[in-house]
């Protein structure tokens, strides 16, 4: 289960993700991200992952997409910090047809 809390006070839009970013919960975050990105495309978004316990492959792919679109992340745990560092590396780009690309129905 995941809990997504939105703080839309100006000037930055904050999403706080708590719990496990896995399975259907990845879709919940994606819908939330796309909704608020469309409502306020000019606003900077920060996603707080300090209370996120685990992320599956689909969640990692979504976080990578969000990162490439300009979303900033905050994390404290070594697990999440390492995951975000991996996502931020240019060579970590997810390409169609690779093991890291969940094109077979993950999102």
C-alpha positions as CSV (number, residue, x, y, z in Angstrom):
1,X,0.0,0.0,0.0
2,X,1.1,3.6,-0.7
3,X,-0.1,6.9,0.6
4,X,0.3,10.0,-1.5
5,X,0.0,13.3,0.2
6,X,-0.1,16.5,-2.0
7,X,1.0,19.9,-0.7
8,X,0.1,22.3,-3.5
9,X,1.1,25.6,-1.7
10,X,3.0,28.0,-3.9
11,X,5.6,28.0,-5.3
12,X,6.6,24.3,-5.2
13,X,4.3,21.3,-5.5
14,X,5.2,18.6,-3.1
15,X,4.2,14.9,-3.2
16,X,4.9,12.8,-0.2
17,X,5.1,9.0,-0.9
18,X,4.7,6.7,2.1
19,X,4.8,2.9,2.0
20,X,5.5,0.5,-0.8
21,X,5.7,1.8,-4.4
22,X,4.9,-1.5,-6.0
23,X,2.3,-3.0,-8.4
24,X,-1.0,-1.1,-8.7
25,X,0.4,1.7,-6.4
26,X,2.8,2.7,-9.1
27,X,-0.2,3.5,-11.3
28,X,-1.7,5.6,-8.5
29,X,1.5,7.7,-8.3
30,X,1.7,8.0,-12.1
31,X,-1.9,9.3,-12.3
32,X,-1.3,11.7,-9.5
33,X,2.0,13.0,-11.1
34,X,0.4,13.4,-14.5
35,X,-2.7,15.1,-13.0
36,X,-0.7,17.7,-11.1
37,X,1.8,18.2,-13.8
38,X,-1.0,19.0,-16.2
39,X,-2.8,21.3,-13.7
40,X,0.4,23.4,-13.0
41,X,2.9,22.7,-15.7
42,X,5.0,25.8,-14.7
43,X,5.4,24.7,-11.1
44,X,8.5,22.8,-9.8
45,X,7.6,19.4,-8.3
46,X,9.4,17.8,-5.4
47,X,8.7,14.2,-4.4
48,X,9.5,13.2,-0.9
49,X,10.5,9.5,-0.7
50,X,11.8,9.6,2.9
51,X,9.0,7.3,4.1
52,X,9.0,5.0,1.0
53,X,10.0,1.5,2.0
54,X,10.5,-0.3,-1.3
55,X,10.2,0.3,-5.1
56,X,9.6,-2.4,-7.7
57,X,10.8,-2.3,-11.3
58,X,7.8,-0.5,-12.5
59,X,8.2,2.1,-9.7
60,X,11.8,2.5,-10.6
61,X,10.8,3.1,-14.3
62,X,8.2,5.7,-13.2
63,X,10.7,7.5,-11.0
64,X,13.1,7.6,-13.9
65,X,10.5,9.1,-16.1
66,X,9.6,11.7,-13.5
67,X,13.3,12.5,-13.0
68,X,13.7,13.1,-16.7
69,X,10.8,15.4,-16.7
70,X,12.4,17.6,-14.1
71,X,10.9,16.3,-10.8
72,X,13.2,16.6,-7.8
73,X,13.4,13.8,-5.2
74,X,14.3,13.8,-1.5
75,X,15.3,10.6,0.4
76,X,17.1,9.7,3.5
77,X,17.5,5.9,3.6
78,X,20.5,4.3,2.0
79,X,18.2,2.2,-0.2
80,X,16.3,5.1,-1.6
81,X,19.4,7.3,-2.0
82,X,21.1,4.5,-4.0
83,X,18.0,4.0,-6.1
84,X,17.8,7.8,-6.9
85,X,21.6,7.9,-7.7
86,X,21.1,5.0,-10.1
87,X,18.1,6.8,-11.8
88,X,20.1,10.0,-12.1
89,X,23.0,8.4,-13.9
90,X,22.9,9.1,-17.7
91,X,23.8,5.5,-18.5
92,X,20.9,4.3,-16.5
93,X,18.4,5.5,-19.1
94,X,15.7,3.0,-19.7
95,X,15.6,1.9,-23.3
96,X,12.9,-0.2,-25.0
97,X,13.8,-3.8,-25.4
98,X,16.1,-4.0,-22.3
99,X,15.4,-5.8,-19.1
100,X,14.8,-2.4,-17.3
101,X,12.0,-1.5,-19.7
102,X,8.6,-2.6,-18.3
103,X,6.9,-2.5,-21.7
104,X,5.2,-5.8,-21.2
105,X,2.3,-4.4,-19.2
106,X,4.0,-3.1,-16.0
107,X,2.7,0.5,-16.5
